[in-house]
Amino acid sequence: MSCPALKVEGRVFPVNIKYYPSSQDYINSVENILYSKVLKKISEKKYNGGHVLVFLAGVDEINRMLFKMQKYDDFGKIIYFPLHG
């Protein structure tokens, strides 16, 4: 069997990957650190333009972060796309 092959041209964007060292206290700590780092990046992007992409472990983590971030966004200028499978 054969099928057609598709080739899609695209651009490559630089990605910075940072790993943070795991207990419930640790998870809460990491979520708070991540929240503050995301807020910092969003603040920088407001002035410089750009996007922030965050990968989280699961639906619960995504929903908690989304809830926190929506409280920060007083004027509805941030668009959130919570994606999970």
N, C-alpha and C positions, 0 to 999 in steps of 0.2 A: 504494500500500500504506500502511496505517496500523497503528500498534501502540499499545498503551496506554502512557501516560506515568505514571511513578511519581514521587511526591514524598516524600522522606524528611526528616523534621524531625530536627535534631541540634544539638549545641552546638559552638561554636567555641572552641578553646583557643589561648592565645597561644604562639607559637613564636619562639624566638630563633635567627637564622641567623648563623653566623660562618664566614667563608671564610679559609683559610690559604693564603699564596702557594704549580715541579716539577723529576731525577737520583736515583739510588739513595740517596745520602746524604740527600737532601732527603726522600725517601719514608720512610726509616728514622727520620729526625728527626721528621717529622710523626706517624708511628705512635706514637712515644714520647710526644710532646706530647699527642696525642689520648688515649692510655692514661692519662696522669696527670690529664688534665682529666675523663675519664669516672670515674676513681676518686674524684676530688674531689666530683663531682656525686653519685655513689652515696653517699658518706659523708654529704653534706648531706641527702640524701633519707631516709637511715636515721633521722634525727632529726626531720625535718620532714614526712615522708611524700611520696609522689609517684613519678613514673616518669622514666626517662631513655631517650630515643630517639636512636639514633646511625645515620646513614646512611654506608655505606662504599662504595667503588668496585666491588668484586667479591667473588667467593667466597673467594679467597685472603686478602684483607684481613679479611673477616668471620671466617674460621677462625683467623687469627693473633690477632685481638683476643679472640675467644672463649676461645682457649687461655690467653691472659694473664689474662683476667678470672676464669676458673675457678680459677686458682692463687690469686687474691686472696680468693675466696669460701671461707673455711675452714669455714663452718658450713652451707653449702647453703641460705642464706636468700635468695639472689638467683636470680630466674628469668630465663633467657636465651631469647630467641626469634630465632635466626638465620634470617632470611628472605632468599632470593635467588631469581632466576628463571633 
